Amino acid sequence: MVGDRLLVHANTVGERDRGGVITEVQGLDGGPPYVVRFDDGHTGLVFPGPDAVVLPK
């Protein structure tokens, strides 16, 4: 849902988790893909994998 946070856990030692706000939902019934504005300012289309968690606002 728009406004929820997406957290992508790092899968490599030394990398940081990435987080951002879902700004657009492009899938059916609220599913992925999502357009996410990450905390570093980058915006991208994300097809979240098993290392990702959606945190409701």
N, C-alpha and C positions, 0 to 999 in steps of 0.2 A: 504494500500500500504506500502511496506517496507520503513522504514524511518519515517513514520508518528508516532505521539505520541498518546498513548492511556491514557486517564485520567479516572480513576474509582473513582466516588464520594463516600465518606464514607456514610454509611446508619445508623450509630450508633453515638450518641452524644459522643464526646471525641475522636473519631477516626479521622485520617487524610485521605485526598484523597491520592490515589496512582497513580503514573504516570510512564510511561516507553516508550521505543521505540519499535515499531513493527519490528522484525528482520526476520520474515518469515510469509507468508500467506499460510494457508493450505486448505482453502475453495475454492469452485468454484467461478470464476469470481471476485476474490479479496475479497471474504467474509470470515467470521470467520470459523474455529478458527484461532487465531493468536498466534505465539510465540512472547512473549514480554520480553524484558530485562528491568526490573523495575529499578528505580533510586537507590534502595538500593542494587543492584547487583544481586538480585534474577531473575532467568529466568524461565518462565512457559508458559504452553499452556493455552490460555484464550478464553473462549466462552463469549464475553461481553454481559451483560444484559442491562436493561434500565437505569442503573446508570452509564453507560460508554459512553464516547464521544471520537471519533477519530478526532484528530487535524492534518490537513495536514501539511507536512513539508514546 
